Amino acid sequence: MARNFSNEVNTLEEKQLATRQLKVVTTVFILVTLIAITAGVYASMVGHNSAYGVFREVPWGIIISAFAYMANMATGLCLIAVIGHAYGLTAMAPLGPRAVYLSIVAIVAAFMLFGLGIENPWRMLLYNATSPNLTSNIWWMTTLYGTMSGCLFLKFSFQVTNRPNLSVSIGIIGAVAGVGANNNLGGLFTVAADPPIWYGFQLLIFFLASAVMTGAACIILFTFLAHKIRKQRLVGENLEALQTAGTIMAMMLAILLVIIISRYSTMFFSETPEPGLVAVLALLQGPLAVNFWVAEILVGIVIPLVILVVTKIKDPQAITVAGCLALLGAFFQRYDLVQSGQIVPKFSGWTDSGAYLHYLPSFPEYLVVLGGFSLLGAGFLLGERFIGRIFRYY
């Protein structure tokens, strides 16, 4: 039986991707993921207040930011996978199978980060099924992400077994569930009692646009890498698909820039409570200013847009560089969004806490976040190696 399984694996495996270098990289990714899980389990044993840099006033740290980032990416990849079916954008067809697979890997990584980022994840698993709270954003978010995950698994299996009609139908259902889950993720912030920087429907639009942008940037990066490790050029329909994804990414980057300008400028010309203005100032000129101006705006939006406009979204290398920068900026968007809403003291002026609270991620937190990205990298390489034939479009 073991010999038969080995033969099946050898049949599936692409020998050109079974090089020593790629095996070493994959092994490193897997080891880092295991170390991250160990760090998360250790934090659960000793308590998050001891192992992580979080505390009562700042309960959400960089791990929750990474979860939001990875979940957002999974939603975007799901939308990219079905957008051609839903709107007839056939140029995106070559990206579909790989986008579905990467969306599955990304949502698994997101769930891992979420499980290691909250102190009692087993309670969520238990009470989510036994005592559902239909008024809870977290209940809807986890349920809808679970629904999206199930639909993605089914869609992928239908693609493998060549049942396109079922694949399209279940993919659209998964995309709807993903959008709903993404909106409930944004709703965790917008319906919060405080702080005011999280108020407003604009945040929901921001999350949706960011999801599509992140999904497009992710599929661009991994499609480019898939051809690179096979030493193949991006030509024909594959190149056209990459350029179409680059166009979608450019549109979403422009929309994000407009939303960011609108959100923060209106806070100075409306009846925003003082803590909201203090939180905005933390981004504009306070402790998060470097993250905001350099990582979010310059690296994450302006430079990618300039690259895409100057190259007219023709050069695959330039598109990939823009996608990498956009992905980096998107991570800082999540981190700054989460932290700007927490570092403003709730009772400013009544305590000696200063203008802002200070949060610094701990070493175990960095390990857990790194493990989430390592899981994504390992999933990509293993997928290309063993089921990469499904992703090909020639």
C-alpha positions as CSV (number, residue, x, y, z in Angstrom):
1,M,0.0,0.0,0.0
2,A,2.8,2.4,0.9
3,R,4.5,1.6,-2.4
4,N,1.3,2.4,-4.3
5,F,1.0,5.7,-2.6
6,S,4.6,6.5,-3.4
7,N,4.0,5.7,-7.0
8,E,0.9,8.0,-7.1
9,V,3.0,10.8,-5.6
10,N,5.8,10.2,-8.2
11,T,3.2,10.3,-11.0
12,L,1.8,13.6,-9.8
13,E,5.1,15.2,-9.1
14,E,6.7,17.6,-11.6
15,K,10.3,16.4,-11.7
16,Q,11.6,19.8,-12.8
17,L,10.2,21.3,-9.5
18,A,11.7,18.6,-7.4
19,T,15.1,20.2,-7.4
20,R,17.3,20.3,-4.2
21,Q,16.9,24.1,-3.9
22,L,13.1,24.1,-4.1
23,K,12.9,21.2,-1.6
24,V,15.1,23.0,0.8
25,V,13.0,26.2,0.5
26,T,9.8,24.2,1.0
27,T,11.3,22.4,4.1
28,V,12.3,25.8,5.6
29,F,8.8,27.1,5.1
30,I,7.3,24.1,6.8
31,L,9.7,24.2,9.7
32,V,9.0,27.9,10.2
33,T,5.3,27.2,10.2
34,L,5.8,24.5,12.9
35,I,7.9,26.8,15.0
36,A,5.1,29.4,14.7
37,I,2.5,27.0,15.9
38,T,4.8,26.0,18.8
39,A,5.2,29.7,19.7
40,G,1.4,30.2,19.6
41,V,0.7,27.1,21.7
42,Y,3.4,28.3,24.2
43,A,1.6,31.7,24.3
44,S,-1.7,30.0,25.1
45,M,-0.1,28.0,27.9
46,V,1.6,31.0,29.7
47,G,-1.0,33.6,28.7
48,H,-1.0,36.1,25.9
49,N,-0.3,39.0,28.3
50,S,3.0,37.2,29.2
51,A,4.1,36.0,25.8
52,Y,2.7,38.6,23.5
53,G,3.0,42.4,23.6
54,V,-0.7,42.9,24.0
55,F,-2.4,44.2,27.1
56,R,-5.9,45.2,28.4
57,E,-6.1,48.5,26.5
58,V,-4.5,47.0,23.3
59,P,-5.9,43.5,23.0
60,W,-5.4,43.1,19.3
61,G,-1.8,42.9,18.2
62,I,0.1,42.2,14.9
63,I,-1.3,38.7,14.7
64,I,-4.8,39.9,14.4
65,S,-3.6,42.4,11.8
66,A,-2.0,39.5,9.9
67,F,-5.2,37.5,10.2
68,A,-7.2,40.4,8.7
69,Y,-4.6,40.7,5.9
70,M,-4.6,37.0,5.0
71,A,-8.4,36.7,5.2
72,N,-8.7,39.7,3.0
73,M,-6.3,38.1,0.5
74,A,-8.3,34.9,0.5
75,T,-11.4,36.8,-0.3
76,G,-9.7,38.7,-3.1
77,L,-8.3,35.6,-4.6
78,C,-11.7,34.0,-4.5
79,L,-13.2,37.0,-6.3
80,I,-10.4,36.9,-8.9
81,A,-11.1,33.2,-9.5
82,V,-14.8,33.8,-10.3
83,I,-14.8,37.3,-11.8
84,G,-14.3,35.9,-15.3
85,H,-17.3,33.6,-14.9
86,A,-19.6,36.2,-13.3
87,Y,-18.8,39.1,-15.7
88,G,-17.5,37.3,-18.8
89,L,-14.0,38.5,-18.4
90,T,-12.5,35.5,-20.2
91,A,-9.0,37.0,-20.2
92,M,-8.8,36.1,-16.5
93,A,-9.5,32.4,-17.2
94,P,-5.8,31.3,-17.0
95,L,-5.5,32.6,-13.5
96,G,-8.6,30.9,-12.1
97,P,-7.4,27.4,-11.0
98,R,-4.3,28.8,-9.3
99,A,-6.3,31.6,-7.6
100,V,-8.8,29.1,-6.2
101,Y,-5.9,26.9,-4.8
102,L,-4.1,29.9,-3.3
103,S,-7.3,31.2,-1.8
104,I,-7.7,27.9,0.1
105,V,-4.1,28.1,1.3
106,A,-4.6,31.7,2.4
107,I,-7.8,31.1,4.3
108,V,-6.1,28.1,6.1
109,A,-3.2,30.5,7.0
110,A,-5.7,33.1,8.2
111,F,-7.5,30.6,10.4
112,M,-4.2,29.5,11.9
113,L,-3.3,33.1,12.7
114,F,-6.7,33.7,14.2
115,G,-6.5,30.6,16.3
116,L,-3.1,31.6,17.6
117,G,-4.1,35.2,18.0
118,I,-7.0,34.7,20.4
119,E,-6.6,33.2,23.8
120,N,-9.4,30.6,23.7
121,P,-10.0,29.5,20.1
122,W,-11.7,26.2,21.1
123,R,-14.5,28.3,22.6
124,M,-15.2,29.8,19.2
125,L,-15.3,26.3,17.6
126,L,-17.6,25.0,20.3
127,Y,-20.1,27.9,20.7
128,N,-20.1,28.9,17.0
129,A,-22.0,25.7,16.3
130,T,-23.9,25.0,19.6
131,S,-25.1,28.6,20.4
132,P,-25.0,30.8,17.3
133,N,-25.4,34.5,17.9
134,L,-27.0,36.0,14.8
135,T,-26.3,39.5,16.0
136,S,-22.6,38.9,16.3
137,N,-20.2,40.0,13.5
138,I,-17.6,37.5,14.6
139,W,-20.2,34.7,14.3
140,W,-21.1,35.7,10.8
141,M,-17.5,36.3,9.9
142,T,-16.3,32.8,10.9
143,T,-19.4,31.1,9.5
144,L,-19.2,32.8,6.2
145,Y,-15.4,32.3,5.9
146,G,-16.1,28.6,6.7
147,T,-18.8,28.6,3.9
148,M,-16.4,30.2,1.5
149,S,-13.7,27.6,2.3
150,G,-16.1,24.7,1.7
151,C,-17.1,26.2,-1.6
152,L,-13.5,26.7,-2.6
153,F,-12.7,23.1,-1.9
154,L,-15.7,22.0,-3.9
155,K,-14.9,24.4,-6.8
156,F,-11.3,23.1,-6.9
157,S,-12.5,19.5,-6.9
158,F,-14.9,20.3,-9.8
159,Q,-12.1,21.9,-11.7
160,V,-9.9,18.8,-11.2
161,T,-12.7,16.5,-12.4
162,N,-13.6,18.7,-15.3
163,R,-17.1,19.7,-14.3
164,P,-17.1,23.4,-15.3
165,N,-20.8,24.2,-14.7
166,L,-20.7,23.0,-11.1
167,S,-17.4,24.8,-10.6
168,V,-18.9,28.1,-11.8
169,S,-22.0,27.8,-9.7
170,I,-20.3,26.8,-6.5
171,G,-17.6,29.4,-7.1
172,I,-20.2,32.2,-7.3
173,I,-21.7,31.0,-4.0
174,G,-18.3,31.0,-2.4
175,A,-17.6,34.5,-3.7
176,V,-20.8,35.8,-2.3
177,A,-20.0,34.2,1.1
178,G,-16.5,35.7,0.9
179,V,-17.8,39.2,0.3
180,G,-20.2,38.8,3.2
181,A,-17.4,37.5,5.4
182,N,-15.1,40.4,4.4
183,N,-17.9,42.9,5.2
184,N,-18.3,41.3,8.6
185,L,-14.6,41.5,9.1
186,G,-14.9,45.2,8.4
187,G,-18.0,45.3,10.5
188,L,-16.0,44.2,13.6
189,F,-14.5,47.7,13.4
190,T,-17.3,49.8,12.1
191,V,-19.8,48.7,14.8
192,A,-17.3,49.0,17.7
193,A,-18.3,51.3,20.5
194,D,-15.0,53.0,20.1
195,P,-12.8,54.4,18.7
196,P,-14.3,56.9,16.2
197,I,-11.6,56.3,13.6
198,W,-13.4,53.0,12.9
199,Y,-16.8,54.6,12.3
200,G,-18.4,54.8,8.9
201,F,-19.5,52.8,5.9
202,Q,-16.4,53.9,4.0
203,L,-14.4,51.3,5.9
204,L,-16.6,48.5,4.3
205,I,-15.8,49.8,0.9
206,F,-12.1,50.1,1.9
207,F,-12.1,46.4,2.9
208,L,-13.7,45.2,-0.3
209,A,-11.5,47.3,-2.6
210,S,-8.4,46.2,-0.6
211,A,-9.5,42.6,-0.9
212,V,-9.7,42.7,-4.7
213,M,-6.4,44.6,-4.9
214,T,-4.6,42.2,-2.6
215,G,-6.0,39.2,-4.5
216,A,-4.9,40.6,-7.8
217,A,-1.5,41.4,-6.5
218,C,-1.1,38.0,-5.0
219,I,-2.1,36.1,-8.1
220,I,0.2,38.3,-10.1
221,L,3.2,37.5,-7.8
222,F,2.6,33.8,-7.7
223,T,1.8,33.4,-11.4
224,F,5.1,35.1,-12.2
225,L,7.0,32.9,-9.7
226,A,5.3,29.8,-11.1
227,H,6.7,30.6,-14.5
228,K,10.0,31.6,-13.1
229,I,10.7,28.3,-11.2
230,R,9.7,26.5,-14.4
231,K,12.0,28.7,-16.4
232,Q,9.2,29.6,-18.8
233,R,8.3,33.0,-20.3
234,L,5.0,34.6,-19.7
235,V,3.4,34.8,-23.2
236,G,0.1,34.6,-25.0
237,E,-3.0,34.2,-22.9
238,N,-1.0,33.9,-19.6
239,L,0.6,37.3,-20.2
240,E,-2.8,38.8,-21.2
241,A,-4.3,37.4,-17.9
242,L,-1.5,38.9,-15.9
243,Q,-2.0,42.3,-17.6
244,T,-5.7,42.1,-16.9
245,A,-5.0,41.4,-13.2
246,G,-2.6,44.4,-13.3
247,T,-5.3,46.6,-14.6
248,I,-7.7,45.5,-11.9
249,M,-5.0,46.1,-9.3
250,A,-4.3,49.6,-10.6
251,M,-8.1,50.5,-10.5
252,M,-8.3,49.2,-6.9
253,L,-5.2,51.1,-5.8
254,A,-6.7,54.4,-7.2
255,I,-10.0,53.7,-5.4
256,L,-8.1,53.0,-2.1
257,L,-6.3,56.3,-2.4
258,V,-9.6,58.1,-2.9
259,I,-11.1,56.3,0.1
260,I,-8.1,57.1,2.3
261,I,-8.2,60.8,1.4
262,S,-11.9,60.9,1.9
263,R,-12.0,59.1,5.2
264,Y,-9.3,61.1,7.0
265,S,-10.1,64.5,5.5
266,T,-13.8,64.4,6.4
267,M,-12.9,63.7,10.0
268,F,-11.5,67.2,10.2
269,F,-14.7,68.8,8.8
270,S,-17.3,66.8,10.6
271,E,-18.4,66.3,14.2
272,T,-15.9,63.5,14.8
273,P,-15.3,63.0,18.6
274,E,-11.9,64.1,19.8
275,P,-10.4,60.5,20.2
276,G,-11.1,60.0,16.4
277,L,-9.0,63.1,15.5
278,V,-6.3,62.0,17.9
279,A,-6.2,58.6,16.2
280,V,-6.0,60.2,12.7
281,L,-3.1,62.4,13.9
282,A,-1.3,59.3,15.1
283,L,-1.3,58.3,11.4
284,L,-0.5,61.7,10.0
285,Q,2.1,62.9,12.4
286,G,2.2,60.6,15.4
287,P,3.8,57.2,16.2
288,L,2.3,55.5,13.1
289,A,3.3,58.3,10.6
290,V,6.2,56.5,9.1
291,N,4.1,53.4,8.5
292,F,1.3,55.5,7.0
293,W,3.2,57.9,4.7
294,V,6.1,55.6,3.7
295,A,4.7,52.0,3.8
296,E,0.9,52.6,3.1
297,I,0.9,55.6,0.8
298,L,4.3,55.8,-0.9
299,V,5.3,52.1,-1.1
300,G,1.8,50.5,-1.1
301,I,-0.1,52.9,-3.5
302,V,1.8,55.7,-5.2
303,I,4.9,53.8,-6.4
304,P,2.9,50.8,-7.7
305,L,0.5,53.2,-9.5
306,V,3.4,55.1,-11.1
307,I,5.0,51.8,-12.2
308,L,1.8,50.5,-13.8
309,V,1.0,53.9,-15.5
310,V,4.6,54.4,-16.8
311,T,4.8,50.8,-18.2
312,K,1.2,50.9,-19.4
313,I,0.7,47.5,-17.6
314,K,2.6,45.7,-20.4
315,D,5.9,44.5,-18.7
316,P,5.3,41.4,-16.5
317,Q,8.3,42.1,-14.3
318,A,7.1,45.6,-13.7
319,I,3.6,44.4,-12.9
320,T,5.1,41.9,-10.5
321,V,7.2,44.5,-8.7
322,A,4.1,46.7,-8.4
323,G,2.2,43.8,-7.0
324,C,4.9,43.0,-4.4
325,L,4.9,46.7,-3.2
326,A,1.1,46.7,-3.1
327,L,1.1,43.6,-1.0
328,L,3.6,45.1,1.4
329,G,1.6,48.3,1.7
330,A,-1.6,46.3,2.3
331,F,-0.1,44.6,5.3
332,F,0.8,48.0,6.9
333,Q,-2.7,49.2,6.1
334,R,-4.1,46.4,8.2
335,Y,-1.6,47.0,11.0
336,D,-2.1,50.7,11.1
337,L,-5.9,50.4,11.0
338,V,-5.9,48.0,14.0
339,Q,-3.4,49.9,16.0
340,S,-4.6,53.4,15.4
341,G,-8.0,52.4,16.9
342,Q,-6.4,51.1,20.1
343,I,-3.4,53.3,21.0
344,V,-5.6,56.3,21.9
345,P,-6.2,56.2,25.7
346,K,-9.9,55.9,26.5
347,F,-9.6,58.3,29.4
348,S,-7.1,60.8,28.1
349,G,-6.4,63.6,30.6
350,W,-7.5,61.5,33.5
351,T,-4.5,59.2,33.6
352,D,-0.7,59.6,33.1
353,S,-0.7,57.3,30.1
354,G,0.4,60.0,27.7
355,A,-1.0,61.0,24.3
356,Y,-0.7,57.5,23.0
357,L,-0.4,54.0,24.4
358,H,2.7,52.0,23.4
359,Y,2.4,48.6,21.7
360,L,5.4,46.6,20.6
361,P,5.0,43.1,19.1
362,S,6.9,40.4,21.0
363,F,9.2,37.8,19.5
364,P,6.6,35.1,19.6
365,E,4.2,37.4,17.8
366,Y,6.7,37.9,15.0
367,L,7.2,34.1,14.8
368,V,3.5,33.5,14.5
369,V,3.0,36.1,11.8
370,L,6.1,34.7,9.9
371,G,4.6,31.3,10.2
372,G,1.4,32.4,8.5
373,F,3.4,33.7,5.5
374,S,5.6,30.5,5.5
375,L,2.4,28.4,5.3
376,L,1.4,30.4,2.3
377,G,4.8,29.9,0.7
378,A,4.9,26.2,1.4
379,G,1.4,25.7,0.1
380,F,2.3,27.5,-3.1
381,L,5.5,25.4,-3.7
382,L,3.8,22.1,-2.9
383,G,0.9,23.0,-5.1
384,E,3.0,23.8,-8.0
385,R,5.1,20.7,-7.5
386,F,2.3,18.1,-7.2
387,I,-0.8,19.6,-8.8
388,G,0.8,22.3,-11.0
389,R,-0.5,20.6,-14.2
390,I,-4.0,21.8,-13.2
391,F,-2.8,25.4,-13.1
392,R,-1.3,25.4,-16.6
393,Y,-3.0,27.2,-19.4
394,Y,-1.3,26.8,-22.8
